[in-house]
Amino acid sequence: MNLAQQLINGLVLGSGYALIAIGWTVLLGAARLVNFAHGQLYMLAAFIAWAAMAHLGVNYFVAVPIAVLALGLLGIVLQGMMLRLVMQQNLTSLMIVTLGFGYLFQGGAARLFGGNPERFISPLQTSEIRFGDIWFTWQDVLTLVCTLLLFGALWLVLNRTRLGALVRSVAEDPKLAQLFGINATLVYIGVFVFECAAVALGAGLVAPRSPILTSMGFDEVILTFVVVVLGGIGSVVGSLVAGFGLGLFTALFGALVSPAYTTAAAFALLLVVLVARPRGLGAR
């Protein structure tokens, strides 16, 4: 086993995990909403970008912003439909509704795009960088850089700006925040739009690594859930650490044991961490 290569692979995997999870992390922290359609939103964004390239003839760097914009608009529509439940903090109904949306997206995408795997190709994915036996692609570099920039910007917004203070206030007590004149409705919509746009960006950067399928959303939900819980509910820094940690664990476990058992091993890791730190890595 080439340890250095596996560490590189782990960082690449981890940046993807963290990037896909960031929207759900903020959604949980600010709106207390578990979105079980998160993986299907990832799938949908990948296919929108692929369709823009295949049918509209645009290049990759235009297709990804199209997917981000489309998912952001979809986020407005979805949050508008769920707003009453969100304002009531009816978590059971919200989980069922988002799960239902996930199945609708998957079925609709299968009907629209078909069930065959498609290649969502980035020109950076085929451009390799080699240092002896170690290699990675420019797509990996772009994903890592975008992940760090997005997490850094989000941390600054949430902890150093008035907007972040508004989001934190609504997260703590939406009814009390409204009494102080904060428009909780706009905050919830903004957070949900961010989640959808962020997962679309994650799809645009991560999905070119392998063929895309309309059934691929479930795996993304599972891995995102592990990252979010490991990092601590709503913890931005915790999610970043958990994403990279899970990526390194997955790469090393797959190389040393077997890739077939990585999901089971990831949940075993989750159980161990939660026994030691019940609130996750980002808990204070």
N, C-alpha and C positions, 0 to 999 in steps of 0.2 A: 504493500500500500504506500502510495506517495502521500505522506502526511501533509506536506505543504499544499499539494493540489486539493486535498480534501478540505483543508481549512479555507482555501479560496472558494471551493464549491459551497461550503457552509455559509460563508459571508454572502455569497450571491443568493443562495436560497433564503437566508435570513432577511436580506433586504427586501426580497419579494414578499415574504410573509408579513413583515412589518408594514410595508406599503399597502397591502391589501387590507390589513387589519385596522389601519389608522382611523378610517371613517367610522367603523363600528365602535372603536374605543371612545371617540368623541360623542357618538350617539348615546352610548351607555352612560357616559359621565354626565352629559348635559340633559338628556331627555329620559333617562332610565328606560330606554326602549331596546329590547332585544329583537333585532331584525333578522329573522330566519330566511329572508329572501336575499340576504347579502351575497351569497354565492351565485345565485341566479342573476343578480345585477352585474356581477363580474362577467359571467358568461354572455349576458346580453350586450355589454359594452364591447367585448371582444368581437362579437359577430357584427355589431354596428360598424366598428372600425374596419373589419374585414370586408363587409359589403360596400363600404365607401371606396375602398381600394379596388375591389373586383368589379363593381358595377358603375361607379361614378368616375373611375379612372384617376382618383387623386392619389398622391403619394402618402407614405406612412406618416410623415410629419404633419400632414393636414388631416388624415383620417383619425388620429388619436384625439386632437382637439374637438373634432366633430362628435366623437363618442362621449367625451367629457361633457360637452354642451348638451347633447341629447339626454344623458343620464341626469344632468342637473335639472333640466326641464321635467323629466319624469319624476324626479324627487319632489318638485313642487306639487305635481298632480297627486302623487301618493300621499304626501303629508296632508294635503287638503282633504283627502278622503278619510284619513285616520285622525284628523285633528281633534274631533270630539273625544275619541278614546284617549288620545294623548293628554288632553287637558284634564280629563278625569283620572289619569294615571291608572287606567284599567289594563294592567299588565297581562292578565290572562287572555283577554280578548285581543290585545295587540299581538301577542305571540301567535295566536291562531290566525289572525288576519295576515300577518307578514308571511307565515308559512303558506297560506293560501295563495298569496301573491307570487311566492316562489314557484309553486306548481303551475300557476297560470303562465308565468314568464317562460318556464321550461317547455310547457306544451305549445305555447304560441311560437316560440323560437324553433321548435322541432317542425312545426307545420310550415313556418315561413322559410327557414333555411335548410330544412332536411335533416336527416339523421347521420349523414356521412361526415367524417372528419374533414376539416378544411385547414389549409395552411395560411395562417396570418403572418406574413413575412415582413420582418424589419430588415432594412439593408445593413443595420449595425450588427445583427445577429450572425451574419456570415463573415464578419470582419474580425479576425482573431488577433490577439496579442500574445506573444510567446516569450518566456524567459526560461530557456532551457527546457525542462520537463513540465514547467507550469504554464498553463494557458487559460485565457478567459476571453470574452468578446467585448466589443465596444458597447453592446447592448447591456451587458452586465455592469459596465462602468456607469452607463447612463442611469440604470436602475438604482445603483448604490448612491450616486450623487443626488438624484431626485428624492430618494428616501430621506437622506440626511437633511437636505434643504427643506423639505416639506415638514419634517418633524421639528426642525429648528424654528421655522417660521410659525408653526402652530403653537409651540411652547411659548414663544414670545408674545403671540396674540393673546393666548389664554392667561398668561401671568403678568404681562406688562402693559396691557391696553385696557381702555374702558370697555371695549367690546368683550374682551375676555372676562372682565368683572361682571358684565351683564349675564353672560353665559353661566358663570359660576353661581350667580345669585339664583337664576332660574333652576339650576341643577339642585341647589340646596333646598329651596322651598318655592315652587312656582306661584302658589297663591299669595304668599307673603311678598314675593317680588312684584306681583301685579298691584298690590296695595301701595307699593312705593312708586308706581307709575311705569314699571317696566312692561313692555309689550311681549309677554311670554309667547304669544302666537308666532310673532315674527322670529323670535329666537329659535323656537322649535322648527319652523320651516327652514331657517338658515342652516341649522345643524343637520337636518335631514338632507338638504341639498348638498352640503359639504360631503356627507357620507357617500351619496351617490356619485358625485363628481370625483371624489378621491378613489373610490373603487374602480371607476372607469379609467382613471389614470393608471392605477395598478394593473388593470387588464391590458391597457395599451403597452405597458412596459414589460410585463411578465408573460403574457399569453404567447408571444412569438417564440418562446422556448420549445413549444411542442404543438402538435396539431390540436385544434380546438373542436370541441363537441358540445352539442346542446345539453348533454347530460353531465357536464363537468362541474356544475355548480355545487353539488353536494360535498365534494372533497374540499372545496374552498371554504365552505361553511365550517366544516370540522376543524381544519387547520387554523382558521381565523379565530374560532371559539377558543382553541387551546392558547393562542397567543394573547388574546384579550384577557382570559382568566389568569394565565400565568403572570402577565404584566400587572394585574390589579385593575379592577373595574374603573375605567375612566382615567387611568394613569398614562399620560403620553410617553414619559420617559420609560415607564415600566414596559409598555408595549414595544418600544424600540429594543430594549434589552432582551425582552422575551423573544422577539422575532429573530434577532441574531443568535440568541442562545438555542432556540429550537432549530434554526438552520444548521448550526454547527453540530448539534446533537444528531440531527437527521443524516447529515453527510457522513459523519464518523460511524454512526450505527449501521448505516447502509453498507459502508465499505468493510466494516469489521464483522458484521453479523449477516444481515440480509435485508435488502430493500423491501421485501415482502412484509416485514413485521414493523416497519417504521411507525405506522399510525398507532399500533398497539403500544409500542415503546414510548411514543409521545404522550399517550394518555397515562402510562405508568409514571413517566416523569412528572406529569401534571399532578398526579396523586401525591407523589413524594413531596413536591414543592408546597402543595396546599396543606399537607400535614405539618410541615415546618413553618410555613407562613400562610395562614388561612386566607389572608386578604391579598395575596399575590406579591410579586417581587417589588412592585411600586408602592406598596403600603408603607406608611410611616408609623 
